[in-house]
């Protein structure tokens, strides 16, 4: 075993003098037996590790009779190599001198691979700048040093303006070349003690240590802005971009490392909003509002993950015939502490956030699942689904909607009515009209929700091929006591009739309102006077009970009482 093992073996006496080696030792180190017998193992030290490493191993060996560790050693050629070394004390059973046996194997290739991986983990492969991980570590070290020395640290976050246009026009290779060029230019103006890092895409972050004054920091940031705005030669032409920079100062901004980066990032977005090609100092007041928003977004994301978003369904009926003509799917948040929250409590939070599209997809999927279940049970109803403007205008909205419909073969597309708000159609009319037309070719219906709250022209209303108008509840609720609301309701009904569209009154809360709407020619309605939004399992029972009632009797009953 001593001769044939692939691990190198060295045997020493109690004084550490080498008395034996095996063939693997010679193969790994290049030393022959006669060159090392009688020598001290310090012969092999590479100098890449301090004496404290060897002292710690010796202490463990003397205390426990065993030690192990990674050691850099030196071959006969002088080449350094890494070994995993294990040394054990072997007592002499006869009471004589003990021996020490050391076993090791060459792990240089593994160590080099580890160092390569560590560099990949710490540096951006494109620009060779520190990445987010190394940046965070250096920022934390800078903050510790600043507290000890009572110095100021500036943390800046930089985003290139117009970089996407370069990528789109010249290609990603040109975009990469631009990033590398600007990274080198920016790096040239920083001190060795500062850190410029690429955070991702066209975003960079900077740690400026020992900042003397705000004026000095401002001078440096203006130099960075100038550097980023200088033309760069790409593919035979010159391309120019600019930068928006956000900056915060520690300890004036007394946050931790992550908070400082977030604050600089927030200030950078403010710089963009103020016109780009500039820097903006972090404002604590803006941060307070942003923190509240971020916390609420985090909570909402968790709610989506934990499936706390549910749909309730509000019946829509024909008040003249008593027929249940459909349901409107209304999202609710089943909050574990605050109970069932209406959409006004959370939808404004995500109105201009990417989450609004994810919520829209969830609502559509949940509604289609429920429709298919009811269809399979013999309960066929139409379903209204609210579509947020941002979701409606998403590039793949129609494609994704049709793909979702294909998953539910029992659902007829004509059962689905997409409710869009008036404001969304006004902001981008051509896009909205195209989306409506493409969806209607597949049988989908459209309703213009909250009608009367926007500013649609009659010409545009004529061009907008929606199937129905929904009168906003703010007008319906007080129409019997507010002459202006009554006039608006009458006007919407007249417009719907003129353009051949059905009309639905929202917010019907009493028989009196229902009767007046019928007299005006509006037969379709929904509201708490008919039914509150119901959980899915309560809908079939409600429909059965409603369909057995005499709608005329309901409308002629005691004035002011609920319809249902």
N, C-alpha and C positions, 0 to 999 in steps of 0.2 A: 504493500500500500504506500509506503514511504517513497518508493522509487517510481511507481506508476500513476500516482494521482496527478491531476492537472493543476492542483493548487501548489503554489510554492511553499516550502516548509524550511524554516530556519530554527535550529536548536542552539541555545546559548547556556552557559553556566550561570551561576548565581551572580557573577560580576558583570554579566551581559556580553561576555566574549563568545563569538561564534565558534561552535564546535562541530556543527554538521549542517549540511544543506542537501536538498534533493535536486534531481535533474530539472524539475519544473522551475526551480529558482533560477538556475542558469539560463533556461530558455527565456524566461521573462526579463531578467536583469542584464544578461550578457556576461555576467561574472562566472568564471570557472571556480571550482572548489578550492583550488590552491590559492586563489586570489583573495578569498574572504575568510578562510579558517584562521582563527586567532585575531580577527579584526573586530572592531566595535560596530554595531548597526548604525551608528551616527554617520558612517561612511556613505549611507544611501540617502541622507536628507537632501531635499531639493532646494530648500530655502524659500519655498512658496508658502510655508506656514511658520508661525511664530513659535517660540519655545513653550508658550503656555499650552499648546496642543499636546506636546509630548509630556509636559509635567502632569497634565490632567490624566493622561492614559497611565503614566507610571504610578500615580497616586491610587488609581482604581486597581491596578495590578497588585500593589502592595497591600491594599486594604482587603480585597476580595479574592485575589488570586486569578483575576480575569479582567481583561479589557478588550474593547472593540471600538473601531472607528475608521473613518475614511481618512487616508493619509496620502499626501503627495510625496512620492519617492523619486529617486534618480537612478537611471540606468548607467551602465558602464560608459556609454556614448555621451553621457551628460544630459540626455533627454529626460524631461520630467514625465512622470506617469502617475496615474491615480490607482490606489489599491484599497480594497476593503480588508483591513488587518484585524486579526484576532490573535491575542496572546494569552496563553494559559500557563500557570505555574504547575509543574509536575513534581510532587515530592518524591524523594528516594525512599522506597519502602524499607531499605536496609539501614536507614538513618544517616546516609551520606548526604552529599551535596545535592540540592534540588536542581532541576532544569527548568528552562523556559522554552516553550514551543510556540513559534509564531507561524500562522498560516495566512496567506494572502493570495488574491487573484487580481489580475490587471482589469480594472474597470474604466480605463481611460476613455474608451469609445462611448460607454454609457454616460460618463461624466460630461464629455463634450456635447453629447446629444442633449443632456439635461441643461447645460449652459445655453445651447442654441434655443431650446424651448423656453428657457427663462428670458432670453432676449426677445423672442417672439412674443412672449407674454407681457413684456415691458416696453417694447418699442413698436412704432408704426412701420410696417414693412415698406410702404411707399416712400415716405419722407424721411424715414430713419429718425424721426423725432420721438421723444417719449410719448407713450400713449396715455389713455385716461388712468390706467392703474398706477403707472410710475408717477404721473403728474400728481395724483392724489397723495401718494406717499411723500413726495417732495414738498407738497403744500403743507402737509401736517408737520413735517420737520421744520419748515420755515416759520410756522406759527409758534412752535415751541421755542425756537431761537428768538423770535421777536418778543415774546413775553419775557424771556430772561434778560434780553438786552434793551428792552423798552424801545424797540424799533417799530416802524410801520411797514406792513406788507400790503402790496397792491395785488389784487386778483382780477384779471381781465378775461373776458370771454369774447371771442371774435368770430364773426360769420361773414363770409364773402358775399357781396351783393352782385348778382348777375352771373354767378357760377353755373347755374342750371342752364342758362342760355348758351354758354360756351359748350357745355356737354351736349346739348341738343343739336347745336349747329356743327360743331367740329368733331364730336365723338368723344368717347370716354378716355381714349389714349391722350388726346389733347388736353382734356380736363386734368388728367393725372400729371401731365407735364407742367401745366399751370400751377398745380398745387405744390409740386416739388420746387419749382422756381421761386414761388412766393415764400415757401418755407425757408429756403436758403437765404433769401434776402432779409426776411424778418430775423432769422437767427443771427445775422451778422451785426445787428444793432444792440443785441442783449449782452449783458455781462455773463461771465462763466457761472456766477452764482444764481442767475435767473434761470427760469425754466420756461421754454416754449414747447407746448405739446399739441399734437393733433388729436382732437377728441373723437372725430369721425366726420366723414363727408368733407364739407368745406368749413368745418368748425375747428377753431384752435382755442387754446387756453394758455394763459401766461401767469407765472408767479414772479413778481418783482420784489426782491428782498431789500430791506434797509432803504426804503424810499425816503429821501430827505424831506421834500415838501410836495404839496399837491401840484405846485407849478412844475417841478421837475418831472413828476409823473405825467402831467399834461403834455410836456414837451416830447417825451418819449412816445406817447400814444399818437401824437400828431405825426411823428416820424413814421410810425407804423402805417397810419392812414395813407401817408404820401407814398410809401413803398408799395402798398397794395394797389394804389391807383396808377403806378407806373406801367406803361405798356409792356407786354410780354410777347416775344416772337414765337408764333405757333404756326407751323405748316406754311411758312412763307408769308405770313401776314402778322400784323400786330393786334393783339387783343387786350382790352382794358376791362378791369373789374374795379370794384371798390370794397370797402369793408365797413361793417358796423361793429362797434366795440362797446361792451358794457364793462364797467369797472367798479369795484368796491374796495374800501380801505379798512384794514385791520390794524389796531383794535377798535377804531371808531365804530366799525360794524363788528360787533362782538359775537359773531356766530362761529360755529365750528367749520371745519374744512368743507363739508358738503353744503352747508348753508351758504358759505361765501361764494361757492361756485354757482349755486342757484341764484343768488342775488346778482352776481355779475351777468348771468344769463338773462335774467329779467331786465336788467338795465340795457343789455344788448338789444332786446326786442323793442324797448322804448326808443333806442337810437334808430332802429329801422322805421318805426312809426313816425318819427320826427323828420324823416327824409333820407336816411342812410348816409354813408360816407361821413360818419361822425362818431364820437364816443359820448357815452352818457354815464354819469355817476349814479350809483344805486340810491334809490329813495326809500327809506324805511316805511313810510306811509303806504307806498305802493306795495311793498312787500307784505304788509299786514293783510291787505285785501287778497293778494295772490296766495298767501298761505292758507287762508280760509277756503279759497276756491280749490286749491290743491288738495286739502284735506277732504273736502266734499267730493271731489272727483275720485279720490282714492276710495272713499267709502262707497261711492256709486259703482266703481269698477268691481269692488268686492261683492256688492249686491248682485251684479250681473253674474259673477262667477258662482255665487252661492244660490243662484236661481231664485232670488227674492222678487224679481219682476214678474208680475202676473197680469193676465188680462181679465177684465170684467166686461160684460156685454150689456149695452143699454138697448132695449127694444125700440124699434121704430114702427109706428102703426098708422094705419089709415083710420082716421077718427070717424069717417062716415060709414065705412063697411065693417069696421072692427078687425080687419085683417092685419096680422103681423107681417109687415113687408120686409123686415130686415133687422139687423142688429149692428150697432157700432161697437167695435172693439176698442176699449179704453184701457190704457196701461195704468197700473198701480204698483206701488212699491210696498211690499209686505215687510216693513221695517221691523226687525226683531225687538226694538225698544219703543219706537214711536207709533207702532201700529200701521194701518193701511194708509199710505200717503197718496194724495191725488197728484196728477202730473204737474200741476203748477208748483209743487214743492221741489221738483227735481229737473224737469225738462229744460227750464231756462238755464240751468247750470251747464248743460251739454249742447245748447243750441248751436254754437259755433265751434263745436269740438268734434273730433273724429268719432267719438263715442255715439253721436247721434245716428250715424249710419249703422253701427252695430246694433243699436237699439231697434232701429227700423227693421233690420233683417230679422231680429228676434221676434218682433211683433208679427211680421208677415208669416214666419214659420209657425209660430204658436197659433195664429188665427187659422192657417191652412190645416194644421193638425186637428184643430177643433172642428172645422167644417167637415173634414173627411170623416171624423168620428160620428158627427151628427148625421151626415148623409148615409153612412153605413147603418145607422139606427132607424133610418126612415124619416128623419127630421131634416127637411130641406129648407134652409133659410139663406138669404143674402147677407153679406158681411161688409160693413164699411170699415176701412182701415185708414188711419191718418198717416200721411206721408210728409215728413219734414222737408222744407225747401232744399236743404243741403243734400239730403238723401235722394230726392227727386232728380236733382241735377248731377248726381254722381255719374261718372262716365259709363259704368257698366250696369246702371240701374235696370234698364229694360231686360238686358241679357240675364242678369241674376234673378230677376223676378220670374221670368219665364222658366228658368232652370228650377227655381223653387216649385213652381206650379207643376212641372213635369214629375216631381217626386210624389205628388198627390193625385193619382189618376181618378179618384172618385169625386174630385172637386171640379166643377164646371167653372171656367174663367168668368162666365157671366154672373156667377154668384159673388164676385169680388168687386167692390166699389172703392176706388182709391180717392180719399178725401184730401184735397190740397187747399192750402190757404190762399186767399186772394193775393196777398203780398208776394208770395213766391212766384206766381205767374206773371206779375207785373215787372219784376226785376229782370227777368230774362225770357221774354215772351216767345221768341222763336224757338228756343230750346225746349221750353215747356210744351208748346204746341206740337213739336216733333215727338216728344215723349208720349204725349196723350195719343197722338195718331198711331204710333207704333203699338202701343198697348191695346188700343181699341180694335186694331186689326186682328187681335187674338181674342176678342170678346170681352175684355175688361171694361168696366164702367168707371166714370169719373164724376166726382161731385166737387163743386167749389164751396169750401167750408167757410164759416164765419163771414158770409157775404154781407156787404154793407160797411165793413170796417176798413176796406181798402179804397182805392181810387181808380177802379177800372172804368175805362171809357166805354160807351155803348158800342163803338166800332170794334174794340178789342173783345168785348163780351160776345159779340156776334161771331168773331173769328175763333174764339176759344170753344172748342167742341166738347164741352163737358155735358154730362147727361142731366145733371140736376144742380140746383142752387140750394144752399142751406142758410136760412136766415139766422144771423147771430143771436144768441140768447140774450145779449145785452139789450136788444131792441124788443124782443118778444116778451121778456119778463114784465116790463112796465108799460106795455103798449096800451093797456086800458086806462092808465092814469097819465100818460105822457103823450101829448098830441104829436110831438116830433117823432117819437118812436113809432106811433101808429102810422104816421105818414111814410116812414121808411119801410115798415112792414108791407104796407099797401103797394109802395113803389116796387119792392123786390118781387112781390107776387105778380104784379103787372108785367114786369120785365121778363120773368120766367115764362109767363103765358105768351108774351110777344115773340120770344125766341124759341118757343117750343120745348122748354125744359121743365122737368118736374121741380117742385119746390118743397122743401122740408123745413118746418119750424123747429128750432132748438129751444130748450128752456121752457117748455109748456108745463106749468105747475098747477093749473086749476081748470075746472070745466068751463068757467067763464071765458078764459083765454082760448080754450079749444073751440068753443061755440063761435067766438068772434072770428077766429081763423077760418073756420068752415064757411062762415058768411062771406068772408073775403075771397074764398075760392082756394084756400090752402087746406088740403085734406091730410097730408102726411106730417107727422109730428113725433117728437121725442122729448123727454124731460122727466123730472122727478114726479110730476103729476101723473104720469103714465107709469113709469117705473124707474127706480134708481138703477145704476149699472149693477148687474148681477154676476156672481161667480158662475162659471160654466155649468156646474152641477145643478144650479137652481133654474137655469133657463128653460129646459123642457117642461118642467112643472108649471112655470109661470105662463108659458105659451098655451098650455092646455087649459089653465084656468081662465086666461084672457079670452080665448076663442069661444068659451061657453057663455060669455056675457053678451047682453044686448047693448051694442054701442050706443043706439039711440036713447035707451033708458039711462045709460050712464051720463050722457050729455044733457038730459033733461032733469036730472036729479037736483038735489039741493045746490043752490048757487054757491060757488066758491069751494066746493068739496073736491078732493082729488079725483082724478079720472080712474084710478085703479085702486 
